Amino acid sequence: MANDVVLTTKGVKELEEKLDYLKTVRRQEIAEEIKQARAFGDLSENAEYDEAKNEQARIEGEIVTIEKMLRNATIVDEEEVDVQKVNIGAIVKVLDKEYGEEEEYQIVGSAEADLSKNRISNESPVGRALLGKKIGVTVKVETPGGVSKYKILDIHR
């Protein structure tokens, strides 16, 4: 199914925390901003009011999106990931053959991907190339910057 969302248990927890924050804290903050903006008078030319209402709509849209993701998610328990080969939830240590640098990535679903946290999507070129491979295998990856080669050094949880 095209709308499948794959999340790790850690990703589910992070989304649940964000959802709780948006529903409890952020909704209250926006309501207060709208209340203050209404006090400025004429709503037809009230930029503060318009901005607060736009932010409210954005937050409500984000809440709906997160709720839908959580409802339809396939959840991968990192503690049960088979580390004989690269799977979603696994942490993979690779050697970048071009630069001779070792890098470590956790393979996650696209909803959790965050390169700043070394989480790459199973749908990304590197993630797709690594999936299903075992330690010792070298993969070629077509990226926008050209072809890269990665040797799998380790797979763990």
Order of alpha helices (4+ residues) and beta strands (2+ residues): beta-alpha-alpha-alpha-beta-beta-beta-beta-alpha-beta-beta
